[in-house]
């Protein structure tokens, strides 16, 4: 998909291009062999100061850590309105605020984390009749630590985006590896432009502790709210998909540790 010519953030900092990142992989990010790749400037650059950054609202599909694979999600997630009533064995799961999880999975650090971006959720957000309720544009960025001590500013990697000013144009599903360590945890930024001209910048950093207001990190499926109040309460997936409230439209991602070598 095509990006807008230049956003406010583009004028003040440089993103690591997705194709360069995928070529390097997470191992490349940790090696001092960057060639002519550009570093990002500090996140509080002048272009971002004009827009208030607020905490991202993040939901977690409770029980999703038990799903065998995130490459093909269970039908109760992919097509939640086809759930059969009374089928307790395959009951619709519940989305809870990710900060309210009982605990993070402290066994994860030391293994690369595969982060997959599935796309907008619930499925109704993709339907033509709901597109006017979807933001005009959405950008998702992942923030990586710099591997160069002489240039400590973090790297910002453009992961996924949506544009619909000239037609419906979302990025396809994608995935990337994150070099997870105790002091190196996933940080994500959502930039949302709405048709009325308003803009939100929402940011979160996952935690392995009990830091207030931060989503706890574990294997599973997360929903990144496109509004700052998307996941302040729990909701059953089937009800969420049926009602499809615009203020709870989200971007679905999954976190999956890669097998140890």
N, C-alpha and C positions, 0 to 999 in steps of 0.2 A: 504494500500500500504506500501511498505518497504522504509525506509529512507536509504540514503547512510550511510555507516558505521559511519563516523564522519566528519562533515564539519568543516571548520576553526572556525566558531563561537561556535560549540559544545565543542571545547576544552577549551574555556575560560568562558563559562557561561552555566547555566543549565536551560532548558526549563521546564515549568510546563506541564506535559503530558496531552494530550487531554482527555484521559479517566478519569484522576483525576479531571480535570476541569469540565467536564460534570457531574461528580458525585456530585461535590460541588455546582455547579451553581454559579451565581454572588453573591448570598447571602453569600455563603461560603467564597468568596474572601474577603468580608468585615468583617467577623467574625474572632476573634483571635483563631480559632480552626483548625490550619493547621496540627497538628500532626507532621509527619516526612516529609512533603512536602518540597522540596528544594526551596530556594530563587534564583532569577537570580542575576548575578553579574552586575555591571554597564555596560551600553550599549557601552561605549567606551573602552571595554576591549581590551587587547593586540591583540587578534585574529582578531578583526575587523579593527584595525588601518592600516593593510596592504592593505585594499580595501577602496577606497574613497566612502563615502556615499553621495548620491546626492538626491535632492528632487524627490519624486515620481510624475509622471504625471497622473492626475486623471481626468476622464471625468464624466459627469452627463447626463443621458437621460432626457432631458427637458420634463416636464409634467408627469414624472413617479410618482410624489408624489400623483397623482390622481388615480393610479391603485388600484383596490379594494384589491387585494391580491398579494403577491410576491411568494406564494407557487406554483402557476401555472401562469406563465407570459403570457401576451397577445400574440396572434399569431404573431403580427407585430414585437415582440421582439424575440420570439422563432424561428420563420421561416420567417425572414424579406424578403426573396426573393419571397415569395408567395403573397406579397402585390399586389393588383389590381391597375393598373394605373388609375388615374382619380378619385379614391375613396377618396374624400377629408375628409369624416367623419372619415375614419380610415387611414389617411395619415401616412406615415412613420415618426417617431419622429426624432429629431435632438439631437446628442450628443454635448455638449458644454464643454469647460474646466470648471471644478467644481469650480475653484477659481473665475470665472467670473459670477457666480450666483449673482443675485441682492442682496439677503440677505439670511442668515441662518434662521432656525426656532427656535426662542428663547423660544418657549413653551415646548421644548423637555426636558430640564434638570429636574431631579426629578423622571423620569420614566425609568425603564430598557429599554435598546435598544436592539432589536433583530437584530443581524447581520447575514445574510445568505450568504454563499459563493456558488454561482451557478456553477462556472467553467469557462473554457476558452471561449472567445468571440472574434470575431463573430463565428458563427457555422462552417465556413470554416476552422477555426483553428483546428477543430477536425477531419477533413477529412484526409485520408491517404496521399493524394498527397501533403498536406501542412505540414506534420509533420517534414520535414527536415528544415522548416522555424521556427518551434517552438523551444524555448530553450531546451537544454538537460535536465535541471532540474530547478524547480522553488519551492521556499518555501515562504509561507505567514505566518507571525507572527503578533499577536496582543499584544500590550503592555499595561499592567495594573499597576496602582499604588499599591504600597505595603500597606497593611493594618496594618503593624507593624511599629510604629514610631522608634523603635530601629534598624530596618533594612529597610532603606528607598529606597533601590535599587528596581527598577520596576521588575515586573514579566513578563516574555515573554512566550506567549502561542502559541505553534505550531498549526496552524489552518488547513492549506491545502498545498498539495504539488503535484508535478509532477516529474516523472522520466521516461526517455525513452532510457537509455543506453542499457538496456537488454529487450526492448520492451515497448510498450505504457502503462504507469502505472500512471494515474492520481488519486488523491483522489476523492471519491464521494462527491456530494454536502453535505454541513454541515452547522450548525448554532450554535450560542452561544449568551449568554446574556452579555451585557456590562453595568456596573453600572454608567449610565450617570449622571453627575452633572456639575455645571457651571465650576468648576476647574478640572473636570475629563472627558476628551474628548477622543474619539477613536484615537489611534495611531497605525499605521500599518507599517510593514517592509516587503519588497519584496527582496528576494535574487534570482538572476537569473544567472545560469551557461550556457554558450553557447558552441557549439561543437568545436569552435576554441580555447577554453580554457579561454576566457575572462569571467569576472564576474562583475556583477553590484549589489550594495546594494542600494536600494531606500527606502526612508522613508517619511512618511507624518503624520501630526497631523491635524485633522479636527478642524474647528473654528466656533464659534458662532458670531464672530465679523467680521471685515473687514481686517484681517491680510493679508498682501500681500503674494501671492504665496501659500496660504493654501486653501484647498477645504472647502467650506462652508457646514455646516452640516444641513441636512433636510431629511425628509422621501423621499425615492426614490431609484433609481438604479444608482450605480456608476461603472465605468470601471477603474480598476487599470492597467495602462499601463505597459507592460513588457519591455519597453524602456523608457529612461528619456524624450523623445520627442514625446511620443505617442499622447498626447492631448494638443497640442499647438494651435489648430484651431478646429472649429466646423465641423461636418460631419453628413449628413443624414444617419440614420441607414441602409436604403436599399442600398445606394451607398457604404457605408463602408463594408457591408456584401458581396456585389457583387465584389468589387475590392479586398478586403481582403489583404491590405498591411501589410507585416510582421512587419514593424516597429510600427504598431498600434494594434497588437495583445494585448489582455488585459485579466484580470481576473475580471469577473463580480461578484459584491456583491450588496446586498440590505440592506437598513437601515429601520427599522420599529419599532416605539415605542410601547411597550406593553401597553395594556389597564390598566388604573388606577384601583386599587383594590376598 
